[in-house]
Amino acid sequence: MFEGLTSNLKNALSGLARGGKLTEGNIRDGLREVRQALLEADVNYDIATSFIERVTEQAVGEKVLKAVRPDEQIVGIVHQELINLMGPVEPGFSFKPSGITVIMMCGLQGSGKTTTCGKLARLLKEQGREPMLVAADLQRPAAIEQLKVIAGQVDVPVHAESPEGTNAVKVCQNGLSQAKKLGNVDTVILDTAGRLHIDQELMQELEQVERKLQPDQVVFACDAMTGQDAVNSAKAFNEALELDGVILTKLDGDTRGGAALTVKEVTGVPIKYIGVGEALDRLEPFHPDRMAGRILGMGDVVSLVEKAQQQFDEEEAADLQNRMAQGKFSLNDFQKQMATIRKMGPMREIMKMIPGMGGLLDTNPDVDPGSEMKRIDAIISSMTPAERESPELIDHSRRRRIAMGSGTDPSEISRLVKDFNNMAGVMQKMAGMGMRDKMKAMRELSSGGMMDPMGGMSKQKERSKRGGDPVKLREKKKKERKAKKKQRKKNR
């Protein structure tokens, strides 16, 4: 997400720090690079220019130039102006206190509109609402079947009709009537028609649906990968329908960030949610301050904690705390925690939410933290239940067996057990500590291989230098041993 923009902005801003004493001249030079980074991210020219003017006005002030760390002050100014550019935003939608709230989803064909309807239905259901989907995209017959499948996956009712002999307005009206008959539905999401481009026929159809159904919320699914084209489309839809919100889709793709940064400024319509993956659970509320932090490589701890709260079970967490206090934390427990963390999303994205980790990942671009976790998982899975509970049972012969089963080297088994024993000891101490002491203990843990993602990565990178994949390394060593054995026989 925004990797190019983040990298360019960080380079431009770090250049200010490298320049020694800051003057009005080198600040302006540095901010010109920031402006170039915004333009390369497909930010509207006028918006990029006015953004830099606002930052410059504050950055060349006496307060910044005489600050102890003026470069940090400038980063703070850029951060706040990014927040102002994308906000303010109140995430989510407002709902009727009683009766059925109607949400009309619109957007161009290929923007992810139908999938977004399903994601939104799933999210609202998690929030305690009772949504229903209505397949009103009659221009693309596959959209009707797609919405039926999605409705089944998120377990919500769907109203769909044959596209022949009917129209979108009638389908939406029938869908609303069906929702009233069901009795328990409180939110209806209309998946309206899209086109490959904006045309008069499309807008007339959408205007008729809006006029007849009078939806409480009109939402535009905006494809972030199309940059300023997406912003221009949002502007056209807003002029015709008066949008209440935007959902940015495909932010996990090769997006430059221009749409996210400028759609609010151009249209005046706030971004409500962002789609960060194809799976139906990959829809997140949009927070300008958190997004600004991610763009500048500052991390996003709040979102990380929220993701963790969604995945961790309170009873299991309490049980784990007791096991840690009693010194019973096992490799089984560790493997379960890794599985829970993987559910939170791609490991690279998770790590970028941790302050400082984004920069470390940039310096190790060839390393995949997710594969490191998979490697550890494979090793633990190759152990017997007794070995997972009591790693001290693992002797030389057991190490060889586990290495064969997991496609790793016996030395990696030894290192994993050693790192785990160190970690388990520190965790036992942490169980009875206060927050300050826990933070100190976490720093102690981070100096070890297992709990230090970059430490694990550097070892993985070193293995890569030595020959790549551990399985191939093992095969290579096996061939070398055979060759030596054969040579010794010849020498005899």
BELVEN-V856000 format. One record per backbone hydrogen bond with DSSP energy under -0.5 kcal/mol. CO is the residue of the C=O (numbers start at 1). NH is the residue of the N-H. If there is no record, write none. Layout:
# BELVEN-V856000
co: (CO/CO)
nh: (NH/NH)
This chain:
# BELVEN-V856000
co: (2/3/4/5/6/7/8/9/10/11/12/13/13/14/15/16/17/23/24/25/26/27/28/29/30/31/32/33/34/35/36/37/38/39/41/44/45/46/47/48/49/50/51/52/53/54/55/56/58/61/62/64/67/69/69/70/71/72/73/74/75/76/77/78/79/80/81/82/83/89/101/101/102/102/102/103/103/104/104/105/106/108/112/113/114/115/116/117/118/119/120/121/122/123/124/125/129/130/130/131/132/133/134/134/136/136/139/140/140/141/141/142/143/144/145/146/147/148/149/150/151/151/157/158/159/163/167/168/169/170/171/172/173/174/175/176/177/178/179/179/182/186/187/188/188/189/189/190/190/191/195/199/200/201/202/203/204/205/206/207/208/209/210/217/217/218/218/219/219/220/220/221/222/222/223/224/226/227/227/228/229/230/231/232/233/234/235/236/237/238/245/246/246/246/247/248/249/250/253/255/257/258/259/262/263/263/264/270/270/272/273/274/274/275/279/281/282/284/287/288/289/290/291/292/293/293/294/297/300/301/302/303/304/305/306/307/308/308/313/314/315/316/317/318/319/320/321/322/323/323/324/330/331/332/333/334/335/336/337/338/339/340/341/342/346/347/348/349/350/351/353/353/354/354/356/357/358/359/360/361/362/364/367/368/368/369/370/371/372/373/374/375/376/377/378/379/380/384/385/386/388/390/391/393/395/396/397/398/399/400/401/402/403/403/409/409/410/411/412/413/414/415/416/417/418/419/420/421/422/423/424/425/426/427/429/430/434/435/436/437/438/439/440/441/442/443/444/445/448/451/452/453/454/455/456/457/458/459/460/461/462/463/463/464/469/470/471/472/473/474/475/476/477/478/479/480/481/482/483/484/485/486/487/488)
nh: (6/7/8/9/10/11/12/13/14/15/16/16/17/18/19/19/20/27/28/29/30/31/32/33/34/35/36/37/38/39/40/41/43/42/258/48/49/50/51/52/53/54/55/56/57/58/59/60/61/65/66/67/70/72/73/74/75/76/77/78/79/80/81/82/83/84/85/86/87/91/103/188/104/216/217/105/190/106/219/192/221/111/116/117/118/119/120/121/122/123/124/125/126/127/129/128/131/186/187/157/189/159/136/191/138/193/141/143/144/144/145/146/147/148/149/150/151/152/153/154/155/156/133/160/135/166/171/172/173/174/175/176/177/178/179/180/181/182/183/185/184/101/132/103/190/134/191/105/192/136/109/203/204/205/206/207/208/209/210/211/212/213/214/104/219/244/245/106/221/222/247/223/224/249/226/227/229/230/231/232/233/234/235/236/237/238/239/240/241/242/220/248/272/273/222/275/224/253/255/2/261/262/263/266/267/269/268/246/272/286/248/276/284/251/282/283/276/274/291/292/293/294/295/296/298/299/297/356/304/305/306/307/308/309/310/311/311/312/317/318/319/320/321/322/323/324/325/326/328/329/327/334/335/336/337/338/339/340/341/342/343/344/344/345/350/351/352/353/353/354/300/355/357/358/360/361/362/363/364/364/365/367/369/371/372/373/374/375/376/377/378/379/380/381/382/382/383/388/389/390/331/393/394/395/399/400/401/402/403/404/405/406/407/408/412/413/414/415/416/417/418/419/420/421/422/423/424/425/426/427/428/429/430/431/432/433/438/439/440/441/442/443/444/445/446/447/447/448/452/453/456/457/458/459/460/461/462/463/464/465/466/467/468/467/473/474/475/476/477/478/479/480/481/482/483/484/485/486/487/488/489/490/491/492)
